[in-house]
């Protein structure tokens, strides 16, 4: 799931924070926008929950979990939502 997700978002303005990311989570830094707003839009407009960060990094990074009962369909719903947000100029 993690590999599929990361390969599918390479063309988006999101940077993977870790040089050696875990299979459990992908930490992303938006190139142009605020992480808190991306998490809010995913939740409010796409009914997708991403993991917000707290503290000083709250608006700098957010995380996508790849563990638990996540299907390929769930993964692609998120990928499609992020591509749609990019087309809308929200990333």
N, C-alpha and C positions, 0 to 999 in steps of 0.2 A: 504494500500500500504506500509506504513512504517513498519508495523509488518511483512508482508510477506517478505519485503526486508531484514530486520534485522535477521529474522529466516533463510533466505537463504544464508547468508554470515557468519554464525557462525564458519564455518570451515576454513575461510580465515584469513591470517595474518593482519587483520584490527581490531582495537579496537574502539568501540563506546565510544566517549569522555564523553558524559553526562550520569549521573546515572539515570536521568529521562528525556529521550529524547522526544521532541515534535513530534506530528503526522505530522508536516509540513516538517521537515528536520532531517537528520541524519548526525552528524558530525563524521568523521572517522579519525583515526590516523594510518597510515601504520606502522607496526611493524618493517619492514626492509628497507623501501625505502622512497623516497622523494615524497611528496604529489603533487608537481608541475609536476613531470614527469608522475605520474599516470593520472592526469587530462589531460595532453597533449596527452598521448597515447589513452585515451578514445576518445578524440576529433578527433585526426588524423587517428587512425586506426579502430575505431569502429563507428565513427560518432555519438558519445554520448557526450553531454555536462554535465559536473559536475561543481559544484560551487567551484572555487578556493578560497583560503583564501589569505589575504594580510598581509603586514607588517612582523613582526618577525615570525609569524606562517605560512607564505606562503608555506614553504616546510615541515611543520609539520602536518597540517590537511587539509582536504577538506570536502565539504559538498554535500550531495545528497538530492535534493528536492523531496517532495512527494505530492505537491499540484499543482493545475492547471489541464490541460487536459493530464493526464498521465494515460495510460491504463495498464492493467495487462501485456499485451504483451510488452509494453515499459519497465516495471519493470523487466521482465524476460530477455529482451535483455541486460539490464545493468548487471543483476546477471550473465548471461552466459558470458558476456565480462570479468567481474572480475574473474570468475573461469578460463577462458581461459588465462588471464594475469598471474594468479597464476601458471597454468601449464607451462607457458613459462618462469617462474622465474622472472616475472616483478613486483611482489608485495613483 
